[in-house]
Amino acid sequence: MRLPSLAAAFALWAIPTASALSAAEWRSQSVYQVVTDRFARTDLSTTAPCDPAEQVYCGGTWRGLIAKLDYIQGMGFTAVWISPVVRQVEGNSRDGSSYHGYWAQDIWALNAAFGEEADLVELSAELHARGMYLMVDIVTNHMAYMGCGTCVDYSQFNPFSSASYFHTSCSIDYDSQTSVEVCWQGSDVVSLPDLRTEDDSVRSIWNEWVAEMVSKYSIDGLRVDSAKHVETSFWSGFSDAAGVYLLGEVFHGDPLYVAPYQQYFDGVTDYASYYWVLNAFQSPSGSISELVSGLDTLRGVAQDLSLYGSFLENHDIERFPSFTQDKAIAFTMLKDGIPIVYQGQEQHYAGSGTPHNREALWSSGYSETSELYTWIAKLNQIRNQAIAQDDGYLSYKAHPIHSDSHTIAMRKGQPGAQVVGVFTNVGASASAEVTLPSSATGFEADQALVDVMGCTTYTTDSGGGLAITLADGLPVVLYPKARLSDSGVCDELTRSTCK
């Protein structure tokens, strides 16, 4: 079904919404990533079978997501990123089905497996009523076809219904940027016909489509799949038509490759930091020095790190616990950028690569007392507190203030409202000792601090220095105690006694 005209969309779907966010306002958000098919079913079953290895639809819907928004908001998230919403190719192949949303057939229709138009409208409205925001995943690079790349029935696609809309099939040479942009992603059983996004006709369709999608469903931001596979000149007109924050997926570990894409997107996914963090914390022999030097490089080349998407897991990479039990999630949530947490991280899911990293969340019972659920809530809480008390917190570039072979300490924020995180890769069966001088932390002499992760107190010495023990490999996240009064952060330690 074609979306109605812009005027009709406004008339038919007029609903109360939160004010549209500027790119700058996205800096302060915290995003929870949902794979719609695997988050919540309409019946809210917690026993419905879903074997990710089978790669088939498991029954998650937008109505199920609406019913479980309390679960997401309880962790302190202010935005929800959902998987692509458009109609997909049908059937199963050796690569599974299109439950994930990246195999589009008809961009003018919704995926009926997830619900109806009214359900998506209601999801947006419910988020906005809570003061939250909706980010939708989109794919502009390709459509999808189950079968060989030389025998595609282009007539099945809407609106790109002829071969003239597509590049000729070819395999990608990742050493050639031209090949990355014009050749086809996919496999021998599911090919992803690559659209001629350099053509005015294709661009015009996408610009019309995105403008109508954003207006009809009151979308606040878009995560753009396969951004590096589309020529950069495409994005200016598309961004203008969308009129919302664009987060480009640039799946590449070199910051020198990734950084220039911020000329075309408000933010990009921070894969460079992801790989450094993974290498640093996945074992006691991980390279802290590589993480330090990498962060220094990134700060030097990035246009605006505060708009990058900071993550430790997503639907395309291995779950972090499949490598280690380390709690590096605190590092990625407190460094520069917009924190993004992938569903299941809070339940310590440990699936390895795709598709095993796309487990059904309902099998966890949506526990709100699991260790990482409560940790994430604390991390969002202290980040919000720092933002509220330091106008420059979000633009302050986090930087290492100490590092050795097993530990790294990071500071973000001006003196008085700074967050200092101390992290180690020694593992759960060991501990680490760190001494931080006042010149590094910015803390004052004899200052009372709170480790918001353990809700324990520290006091600096007469020179402002601080000795820290990282027990069982767990991080310490420090904030001035006086700044926490009646904030709800470690309330038992910081509640004001004056009424």
Residue, then its C-alpha position, 0 to 999 in steps of 0.5 A: m500500500r502506498l503511503p498517503s500524501l503528506a497533507a493526508a498523512f497529517a490529517l489522518w494521523a494527527i496525534p500528540t507528539a514530543s517536540a522534534l529533536s534536533a541533532a544536538e538534542w540527540r546527544s543527551q539521549s540514550v537508545y535501546q535497540v529492538v529487533t521487533d520480531r524477537f522483543a515481545r509478542t502481542d500475547l506477551s508469552t514468555t514461553a513461546p519457542c524461538d530458536p535463533a539458529e532456525q532464522v525464522y519469524c518468532g512472533g514479536t510485534w509492535r503491540g508487544l513492544i508497546a506493552k513492554l515499554d515500561y521495561i525499557q524506560g525502567m533502565g533509563f532509556t529515552a529512545v527506542w530504535i526498531s528494526p526496519v518496518v517495510r514489507q519483506v520478501e516472503g518464504n525461507s531460504r538456507d539463510g532463513s527468513s526476513y524476520h530481521g527486516y533487511w530484505a525489502q520487497d515493497i517500501w510503500a507497505l509495512n511488514a504485516a508480521f509486525g502489525e498494522e499501520a495503526d500499531l506503528v502509529e500507536l507505538s510512536a504516540e506512546l513513546h512521545a507520551r512518555g517523553m521518549y523518541l522513535m528511531v527507525d532502521i532503514v535500508t536504501n542500498h538494496m532490495a532482496y531476492m531469494g535466488c541467484g543474482t543472474c535470475v532476479d524477477y525485478s517485477q516483484f519489487n515496489p517501486f523499483s520494478s525493473a532492472s534499470y533501477f539496479h546495478t549489474s550483479c557483481s561481487i564486492d571487492y572491499d579494497s575498492q570503494t567503487s565496488v563497495e558502492v555498486c556491487w551486491q551484498g548477499s549470499d548465493v541464496v539471498s542476493l541483495p540487488d544493489l540500487r542505482t542510487e546515483d540516478d535521479s529517479v531512484r533518489s527522487i523516490w527515496n526522498e519522497w518515501v522518507a519524507e512521508m514515512v517520517s511525517k506519518y509515523s512521527i519518526d524522530g531519528l533514522r538509523v541508516d543500514s549499509a551507509k558505506h555502500v551508497e555513494t556519499s552524494f546521495w545523502s544530502g537530498f535524502s537528509d533534507a527530505a528526512g529532516v531528522y537525525l541520521l545515524g549512518e552505519v559505517f561498518h569499518g574499524d578504521p577511524l580515518y575511513v569512518a570519520p569523513y562520513q559525518q560530513y553526510f550524517d549527523g552521527v555514525t556508528d562507532y565501530a572503531s571504538y568497538y573493536w578497541v574495547l573488544n580487544a582491550f577487555q576480552s581477556p587479561s592479555g587484551s591491549i589497553s594501550e591500543l585502546v588508549s592510542g585509538l581513542d586519542t586518534l579518534r578524538g583527533v579526526a572525528q568531526d563531532l564524537s558527541l553524535y556518534g553511536s556508542f555500542l558494545e553489541n548489536h544484531d550484526i556482531e557477537r554478543f560480548p559475553s560470548f568472549t568474556q564475562d567482563k562488564a565493559i558495558a560501563f565503558t561504552m555507555l560513559k564514553d563520548g557519544i550516544p549510548i546504544v544498548y542492544q536488547g538482551q545485553e541487560q540479560h547477559y545474553a551470550g549468543s555468538g555470531t549471527p543468527h545466534n545473537r538474535e535471541a528472543l528477549w521473552s525467554s528472560g522473563y523480562s527480569e528487572t532485577s538482573e545484574l546488568y539491568t540494574w547496572i544500565a539503569k545506574l549508568n543512564q542515571i549518572r549520565n543524566q545527572a552529569i548532563a543536568q549539572d554541567d552544560g558542557y558535559l556532552s561536548y567535553k571530550a572524554h579522555p584517558i587520565h591513567s592507563d597501564s597494562h590492565t587498567i584504564a581510567m577515563r574522565k568526562g566533565q568539568p571540575g565539580a561535575q566530572v565522571v571518572g570511570v576506572f576499568t580493568n581487564v583482569g577478570a572476575s577472579a582478580s583485582a587491580e590497584v590504581t592511584l589517581p592524582s588530583s591533577a588527572t581527576g580534577f577532584e579536590a582535597d578531602q572530597a567525598l565521592v560515590d562509586v555509583m556502580g557499587c554505591t560505596t563511598y571514597t574520600t580523596d586524600s589531603g592532596g586530592g589523590l585517590a587510591i582505588t581497588l577494582a575488586d573482582g575485575l568490576p569497574v568503579v564510576l566516581y562522582p562527587k557525593a555533594r552533587l548527588s543529593d536527592s538525585g536518586v543515585c545511590d539514594e541511601l548514601t546521598r539522600s538529604t536529611c534536611k526537609 
